[in-house]
Amino acid sequence: MTTVDLRGVTCPTNFVKAKLALEMVDTGEVIEFLLDDGEPVKNVPRSLKGEGHKLLGLKETDGYYVLTLEKGEE
Amino acid sequence: MSDEKKSTAVDLKNLKAGGFIKERGKDLFTVRLRVPGGRLPVGRLKKIAEVAEKYGQGMVHLSVRQSVELININFRDFDAVVAELGEGPQKVASCGARVRVPTACGGCEYNPNGLVDTQKSALEVDEKLFGTPTGHHKFKVGFAGCPFDCPKSATNDVGFQGAIWPVLSVEECIGCGLCDKSCTEDAITMGEDGKPRFIPENCLYCGDCLKVCPTEAWRAEKKGYTVRIGGKWGRRPLVGTLFAEFLPEEQVVDFIAAVLEWYKEKAEGQGRIRLGDVIRAEGADALLARLRERFPGFVVDATIPPQAIATQIGKDR
């Protein structure tokens, strides 16, 4: 599974980077994003959901978040 | 009177509806245009630009209520300006003691925070109520799509703010905690079972929990407008207060019409007085009771009169 580390990347750059990473994987593939607490974890999942991807889960680990997502239709 | 002078006569019907505002310079006026919700097709914008170049001095002013205003227009050109704008088709707005052009944010169409279609509401109100004489003073309506309230709805005579009431379907919840994380009002907390708990008295109806929920476990049980009445700005500002909650979008025009009716009636004989000051004199309960007859499911149980803002200048009254 692809893991994209977006820790230390601020909004909205983190979202744009997540989008670019999603361009590299196929529809239906599962991908993980590491997100900082605060604005990133509030905004990035919501924006990715809005782009038609399926959010599978979100877990807090050592002060950051792991977002698991299935890529939606292009 | 010479023939030349006769030919420069202006059609006074154009002036009667308002929208022509005297400027400092001799013979010069501002022409305020009707742009409900501040959105207009670029075709109309091009026509406005053309007219501004031809009759103004190549400048327009964007008013604080989202209108485009043509400036430096000679009153002798009124008819030509109105006729050429009409080809756009662009209409002139109003001024004076009338229902003004409603303002609105982008609403739910493209703004990620928007909960309701404010643009649609603004167009409806513009179509049905724009220009209605109040008999007393100006009457402003504004639509905000969410509690961020960029249009400052409570500074309007009737201000609308998009709202949703969230409800959780536990089976679909994966317990990720994003809603708890997103809620800035402490209206959601995670329970011992790892599922969110809703604390209704803290909720501002912003819908952030729905927007962030990965599984759509949070849904809108109610959606509509929070309505605040009696606001105004200017010399003696008032903040409008809460009169209705979750008013359905399709009842907006009727609701405003009911407020207008009460305003016209209660302000009778008081001259140039704004709605907020009438409510302060009559008591908020009088208007609340009237509205409850027509909109029983949405009018709140109790409220307070529009609240004065301390400007620290002049004498309190």
Contacts between the chains, C-beta under 8 A, distances in Angstrom:
chain1	res1	chain2	res2	distance
A	41	B	178	7.3
A	41	B	181	6.1
A	42	B	178	7.7
A	42	B	181	6.2
A	42	B	182	4.9
A	42	B	208	8.0
A	42	B	212	6.7
A	45	B	178	6.2
A	45	B	212	6.3
A	45	B	214	6.4
A	46	B	112	7.6
A	46	B	182	7.7
A	46	B	211	5.2
A	46	B	212	4.6
A	47	B	112	7.4
A	49	B	211	8.0
A	49	B	212	7.9
A	49	B	214	6.3
A	50	B	112	6.6
A	54	B	214	7.9
A	55	B	214	3.1
A	55	B	215	7.3
A	56	B	214	7.3
A	57	B	174	5.9
A	57	B	176	6.0
A	57	B	214	7.4
A	58	B	176	3.9
A	58	B	177	7.1
A	58	B	178	5.6
A	58	B	214	6.9
A	59	B	176	7.6
A	60	B	177	7.3
